[in-house]
Amino acid sequence: MSEFLEKVKEARSKAKPRKFMQTWDFSVNVKNLDLKKPENRLNAEFVLPEGRGKDLKVAVIADSLAAEARKIADLVITKEEIEEIAKNRKRLKKIANDYDRFLGEASVMPMVGKSFGMVLGQKGKMPKPIPPKIRIEPLIEAARRTVKISLKESPVIHVSVGTDSMPDEKVAANAEAVFNFLKERLPKGRNNIKSAFIKLSMGSPAKIRVD
């Protein structure tokens, strides 16, 4: 049994059953890193190999890709609808709150920035551009499984790696994938990782051996 799977099972055994869906929280403490230097900070999106346990809602802002996007996206905003929605600030804010990830066809991104930028930008939800001549379905599926990995002022990274309805093996695979990603992205790799813990949102943490 892998170290990650062993600790997921340990953390689950420590947690009391709840009447709501809990998330699996994976935290990594970093060391020997001056976060005052921008190059040492991290702000990335990562696709969990086993998904989040609950798919994110994805909105697509499109022109020529609108018909294809409607087959799979949770919401499609066409080029013609951009200005209309921008005039209704209440509706735009509701869309920003209701949808987790936004994708934008490259050709409409200038309009999106001008019309939606103030609202979506404040929420950190500016659309990720869709490159030309690319299938949109894999992009939407990946967006549903993404998590944000952020390292800014505090030397701790928190990532949700699943829900308590997921099998332990899938949660462990997600946590290990995030850990391996951090080893690649941190300047000194494993030597920048002080400790790591996994827990259910209302449970006690299990410490993962990182040396």
N, C-alpha and C positions, 0 to 999 in steps of 0.2 A: 504494500500500500504506500502511495506517495505521501510525502510530508504534508502536502496541501490537503489531500483527501482525509488524512488522519485528523488534521486540525478542524476541518469542516465538520466531521462527525463529532469531534469533541465539543465544538461550539454548539452544535444542535442539541447535544445531550444536556448542555447546561441551560438551555433556553426553555422557559415555560410556554406551553401552548397558548396562543392568543386567538381572539375572535376576528382578527383582521390579518391581511397579508403583510408579512414582514419582509424587509429586504435584507440581503446579505451585504454587510459593509466590510470592505477590505481597506485597511489603512497601512501606510508605509511611512515610517519616520526616516528622514534623511539626515546626513551628517557631513561635516567637512565641505560645506557648500555655502558660499557667500551669496545670499539671495538679493543683495543690493545690486548685484551685477545682472543686468537683463539677460545675458547669455546663459546664466545658470537657472533661469526660470523656465517653467514648462507650461504650455497651454496647447493641449492636443486632443484630438478626437480618436478614439480607439474602438474598433469593431470587436465586440465580444464573440469569440468563436461559437459559444453555445447559446447566444442570445441573452436577453435581460430577464427572461421569464414573463415579462409583460411588454409587448411591442409598443414602441413610441408611436405617436400620431404624426404623420408626415404630410406637410403641405407643399405643393409644387406650384411655382409661378412660371407659366410657360406660354409660348406662342405656337410654333409648329409642333411641339411635343405634347400639346394639351390632350389630344385624343389618346395617345399612348399612355400618358400619365393617369388618365381617368380610370384605366383598367386596374390600377393598383394603389394609387395614392389615396389618402384619406380626404384630401381637399385639393382641388385644382383651381387656381386663379389664372384667368386668361389675360393676355396683354390688354384686351379691351376693358377688362374689369378693374385694372390697377387704379386708374384715376378716380373711378366711381367710389371704390373702397377708401381711397386716401381722403376723400371729402367727408367721409363718415368716420370720424375719429373713434367713436364708441365701438363701431363694428370692427375697426382695425385692431383695437385693443383686445376685443374679445377673441379675434382670430389668433392674436399673439399669445394670449393666455391658453387657448384651447389646444394648440398644436405645439409639439415638442421640437420638431426639426423642420427647417425650410430649405428647399432646393429651388434654384432659379436658373432658367435657361439663359445661357450667356448673352443672347441678343436682347433680353429684357432687363438685364441687371442694372444698366444706367437708370432706367425708369424706376426700378424697385428702390434703388438707393435714394433717389430724389423724393419718391412718394411715401415709402414705408420706412426709410432709414431711421428716422427719429424714434419711432415706436419700437421696431424690431431691434434696433441697435442697443437701446436701453436695456433690453431683456437678454442681450447676448444671443439673439436669434436671427441675425442677418443670414439670408439664404446662402448656401454653399453653391457656387456656380456649377452648372452642368456643362461639361465640355461639348463642343460640336461633334456630331457623328458618333454618338455613343448610345448604347442601349440604356434606357432609363430604369428598367425594372431592377437590375442588380444594385443600382445606386439607392433606390428607395428601400430595398430589403436591407442593405447595409446600414442605412440611416436609422432604421428601426432598432438596430442592435448596438448602436454606438453609445459610448459613455464619454464624458469629458474628464480628462486627466489634467489637473491644474496644480502647479507649484509656484506660489508667488511670494508672499511675505512670511507665511508660517512654514516651518520645515516639515510639514505633514501633508501627505497626499491621501485623500479619501475618495474611494471609488465604489459605486454600487455594482456588484457582480452577480446579481440574481435575486430571485424571490424564494421564500421558504417552500414554495410548491415544486421547485426544481429538484431533481435528484442530486445527491451530494457530489456525484462524479462530475456533473456539469458545472456546478458551482466551483469545485476545485479546479477544473480545467480553465474556467474564466479567470480565477484569481492568479493561477500560475502564468497564464498568458499576459496579464497585466504586469506581473512581477518581471517576466522576461523582457517585456517592452521597456520597463524602467531601467533594467540593467543595460539595455542598448542605448537609451537616450540620456541617462545621467552621465556627466563628464567622466567620472571615474567608475562607472558601472556599479558593481556590487559593493565596492569600497565606499560608495556614497550612501548605502542603505544601512541604517542603524538597527531597525527592527521592523517587524510586520505583524499585524494582527487581523484576525477575521472573526466576525460576530454577526448574529442576527440583530436587527435594529433594537430589540428590547432585551437582548440576551447579554451574557458575559463574554468577553473576548477570549480567544485561544491564540497563544503566541506561536508564530511560525518561525522555525529555525532558519536563519538566513546566511549563516557562515558556512 
